[in-house]
């Protein structure tokens, strides 16, 4: 990835490209570049499929009508966010705590896509259980919705208050990527730092000691809700971060992988099942021949991808979410999944997993209950199954995202290729 700024020295890292000496346009490899159209499947009883009030489930991928082409899709717990090629954000689904960032007082208006009013062009979005984050082309983050902990709503920017419309986060550094867990947000900056905010109960912020993890201790919720730096021993330059439901992975420029948060099923790749409240350098991800390029975490499992296109999984095995055949014992280190073509992306829902191949197909495995796998059945799949359907017949899959009960695909018609 190139980094240039007019009239200034070349900067290190692979995060940005420029316009002029005053304004910098951020760029990260996770930002969607190819435009396509959106397909949805699974359960949609609160409107997360975007197909209107009449349609609450889809067994096979169904086409969603949007006003323009889309470059990124992301599924929250019960809502969906789509980013258009012009930098406009569309949302639909559950808006109980403001996750849609728009007015849905009109009955049924949350069931169909509509625009979120934002002051600048957006280049990347992320979504959790009840929150959404959007990154502008100048590296500023806007958020809306709410974080929750085991006792209920903790707020997003202000304690105990859901944020109904986009609010700008106050950060001293330029952000190049946002990533969301169920109830936490991770931001990677141009300078190679990580900032986190949200719930800290499982260690997922990487900066709040266990004794203060319940609502921030003496300092209260401001300790959790104000984004703050994650400190790591030594000189470390982070270039990427990824979230599971209650845990976080971060990758350095040198290719080292750090993790923090919940690892009760070894989903972080730690030998212990203790929660990690500070970043731990994960030796199980040492890989001398290739580098790690993509991670995605579900509720209790992780799927990851190396630069050779091989997909691996670890963590909890129930319902087939690891794709390693009918095993029920949790796996504590990345284990290669067989039966897959070379992949370009991986993603997880709570108990489901997906791999997008370099050829543009998508494979799914895991829990079948919510019809998220695209098989048309509710059976669990313990090994990867190629997703099929009328809408996929002449299409190249660009990306997939999966929420609590639904899945969203971004595809491109082959004749457009």
N, C-alpha and C positions, 0 to 999 in steps of 0.2 A: 504494500500500500504506500502510495506516495505521500510525501509531506513537503509542501512548499508554501512559503509566504512571500508575497511580493515585497521587495525592498528589505528583506531580513535574512539572517543566516538560516541555512537549512536546519530544521529541528530534528531531534532523534525520535524514534518510534514510528509506528505505522498507522497513525490515527487521523491525519487531517489533510485537507487540501485547502487552497486559499482563494480569496477574491482580491482583497487589497490589504494594505498595511494595518487598517483599523479592524476590519471584520474578518474573522477566520471561519471558514465552513468546515465543520468537523466531519470526519469520515471514519468509519470502522467497518471491518469485514462483515459484521452482523447486520449492517443496514441493507435493506432490500433494494436490489437494483433492477431485477426483471419484473415487469408488470404482467398481471394476468387477471383471471377472474376467480371468484370464491365459491367453494363447495362446502356444504355443511352436512353433518350426520350425527346420529345419536339422539339423546333425549333433549327436548327443548321446552319443557313446560313453563318456564318463566321467560321465554322469548329469546333464549341464547342462540337459537338457530336463525333468527332474523326473518323467518318466513311468515310472520303474521300470526294472528290469534287462532287461526283455524288449524295450523299444523304444529303439533307438539312433539313429533318424532320422525326420524328418517332412518330407514335401515340401510340405505345405500346413499352415496354422496349426491346431494341435490344442489342445483345451481341457485345461488343467491343473486338477486338483481341489485346492483349498486350503480350510482350515477356515473362513476368513472372507474378506470382500471386501478388495481390495487398492487402494492409492492410488498406489503407485510401483513400477515394475519397473526393474532395472538388471542388465545382463549384464556379467560380468567376462570375462576371457580364456576360461576353461573352467568358470565357475560362474555361478550366477544368484542374485540377491537380490530378495526381494519384501517390501514394507512394507505392513502391513495398516492398515485405517482406525482400529484401536484402538492403533496404534503398536508392533505386534509385528513382528519381523523373521524371515522364513523364508528358508532357504538350501538349495541343492542343487548337486551337481556335484563337481568335483575338489577334494579336501581335502588334497592332499599337503603343502602348506605352511600349512595352517590357515585357508584362505580362507573356510571355512564357519562358523568360530567355534563349533563344537559337536563333540561326541564322535561319531565315525563308525566306532568299532571294530567294531560289528556289521556283518557282511558285507552290502553292498548298501544300507546306511542312507544313504549319501551320494546315492543315486540318486532319492530322494524328498524332498519338502519337509519340513523340520522347524524348530522354533523355535530361535532363539538367545536364551540367557538374558541379559537386560540389566536393569539396575536402574531404568531410567526409560523413559518413553514416547519413542519415536523419531519424528522428523518428516521426516527425509530420509536417504537412503543413497547411497553411491557404491561402485564396484567397479573394480579393475584386474585385471592378469593373475593375481596371487596374493594380493591383499589386498582387504579390505572396510572401509569406514568408515561410521559411523552417528552422526547428529546428534540430540541430545536436544532436547526442547522448551524446555529452559533454556539451550541454546547450548553444551553440552558435547559433545566428540567422543570416541567410542570406536572403536578400531581392532582388527583381527585379521588374521592371515595373515603375509605377508612381501613385502618388496621384493627385486628381483634386479637385478644389473647384468651387464655382459658376462662377468664371471667367476663368476657364481652368486649364491647367497643372500647378502644383506647384513643381513638382519633387518628388523624393523619398529619396535620400540621399543628393544630391546636388540640390540647388534651380533651378527650371525650367527645369531640365535635367532628362528625363526618364533614368532609369538604365537598360541597355539592357541585361546584364549578372549578375549572382549572385554577390552581394557585402555584405561583412561581416559588421554587425552593431557593433559599439564600445560600449560595455556595461560592467560595472564593476561587475555585478552580473551574476550568472548562471541562465539561463531561463529554465523553465520546461514546459511552454505552450505558444503558440502564437494564437491569435484570430484576425480576420480581419473583419472590417466593410466595407462599400463601399469604403471609402477613409481614413481609419485610422487603426492603428495596436496597439494591446494591448499585452503586455508580462507579464506573471506571473513569478516571480523569486522564487528560492529555499528558499530564506529568507522571503517570504511572501509579497513581494512588487509588485506594478504594475508600469510598464513603458509604456508610450504611445507616438506615433508619428503620423503625418498625418494632415488632415484638422481639424480645430478647430471651424468652423463657427457655428455649432449647439451644441457646448459644449462637443462633444464626446471624447475629450482627458482628460477631468476632471482636467486639470491643467493650462489651459490658460484662464485668465479673459476675460469677454465679450468684453471689450474695446480693447483687443489685438487679438481677434479671427480672424479678417480679415487679413490674411497673416502675423500674428505675430506682427503687430504694428511697433513700432520704431525699435525693435530688428530684424525685418524681418523674413524670412522663416526659419532661423536656429532655432528660438524658437519652431517651429512646427516640423521640420524634424529630429532634434537630439532627440532621445528618452530620456525622462526625467521622474523622479519619480512623481507619483500621490500622493499628500499628503492628509492624512486623520487625523482628530482630534483623539487623544487618541492612544492607542496601538492596532493596527489592523494587523492581519496576514491573508493575502488573499491566498486561495488555488486554486481558479478557476476564470476564466473570460470568458465572452461570448459577442458577438457583434450583434447588429442589423445594419441596413444600416447606421444610423446616431446616434447610442446610444450604451451604454456599460453597462453590468451587471458584478458585481464582488461579489464573495461569500467568506466569512471569515471562518476560522477554526471552529468558534463557530456556523456557520450556518446563520449568518446575511447576508442580501443581500443589496448591495449598487448599485446605478445607477447614470449615468450622461449622458447628451446629449439631443437629441430631444425627447419631450414628447407631441407633439401637438395633438395627439389623445390618450393621457394617456398611451402610450405604455411602459412607465417606471413604471406605477402603481402609479404615483403621482396624488394627487387631483387636482393640477394645471396643466395647459397645457404650462407653461413657460419652456423654455430650462434650463437645469441644467448644469452650467459650473463647478461646483465642486461636488464631490461625495455626494450623499444624502442617508442616511440609510432609506431603503424602508419599512415602517411599514405595507404596504399592503401584504408583503411577510412573515409576521410573521406566523409561523406554529408550534404549540406546539407538534403535534403528529408525524409529519414526517419532513424530511429535503428536501431541493430543490437540485436536482442532475443534471438537464440539462435545459438550456435556449437556445432559438434561436429567433432572431429578423428578421423580414422582413423590408419592406420600412417603414411601420407605424404600425406594430403589433408585438406581442410577443407570443410565445408558450413556455410553461415551464412544467417541469415534477417533481413530488415529488418521494421520495424514495419508496412509496407504489405502484408506477406505474401509478398513476392518471395524466392525461394530462389536463392542464389549458391553457386558452388564455385570452388576453386583448389587447386593442388598437382599431384600425380602423376595422370596420365590413364589409365594402363594398366588394362585390364579394364572400362573404362567407368565407373569410380567417380565421375567428375565429372558424369556425366549430360548432357554437352554434345555428344553424338553421337560419331561414330567419329574422335576426335582422339587422337593419341598424345603430342603435345608438352605438357609441363607448363605450367600457367597460373600466372602470378605475381601476379594480382590478382583480387578477387572478380568473377566473371562470371555473369551472370544465366542461369538454366536455364529453357528454354522448355518448354511442354507440361504445366505444373503449374497446378492451381488455387491460389488463395490459401491459404498455409500458416500453421499455428500453431506447429509444432515441426519441428526437424530433428535427425537423429542419424546417426552413422556406426559401422560396424564396421571391421575392419582394411582391407578393400578393397571395402566395400559402403556404400551411402548410402540414407537414407530421409527422406521428408517427410510429416508428418501434416497433412492439409488442415483448414481451419476447418470444413468440412462433415463431418469425421470419417472420411475415407478415408485410406489410406496408399499412397504410391508408393515403389517401390524401384528401384535400379539398381546396376550394378557386377558384381563377380565372382559367377558362378553356381555355382561348383564345390561349395560346401557346402550348397546348397539353401536359402540364407538369404533369397532374394528372393521366395519364395512362388509362383514361376511353375510349379513342379512339374518344371522342367527344370534342367540344369546349364549351360545357355548363359549367357554374359555378356550383360548388358543395358546398352547404351551410352546409352540415353535412359530417362527415368522410365516405369515400367510400374505400373499400378494393381494392387495386390495383391488377389487374390480367393480365395475358399474358402468352404466351407459355414459355418464358424464366423464369417465376416465378413458373411454375407448380411443379417442384421438387426441389425448392430452398429455402434456409433460407436467409432472408434479414438481413445483418449485419449493414449496415448504408446507409443513404441517404443524398445527398446534392443538393441544388437547386440554380440556378443562376437567371439571368434576364429573360431568355426564355427557359432554359433547365434544366433537372434534371438527376442526376447520382446516380446509386445504386451500392452498393457492396454486392454481394450475394455469398452464398456457396452452392454447390450441396449437397442435403440431403444424398446421399450415401457416401459422404466424412465425414459426421458428426460422 
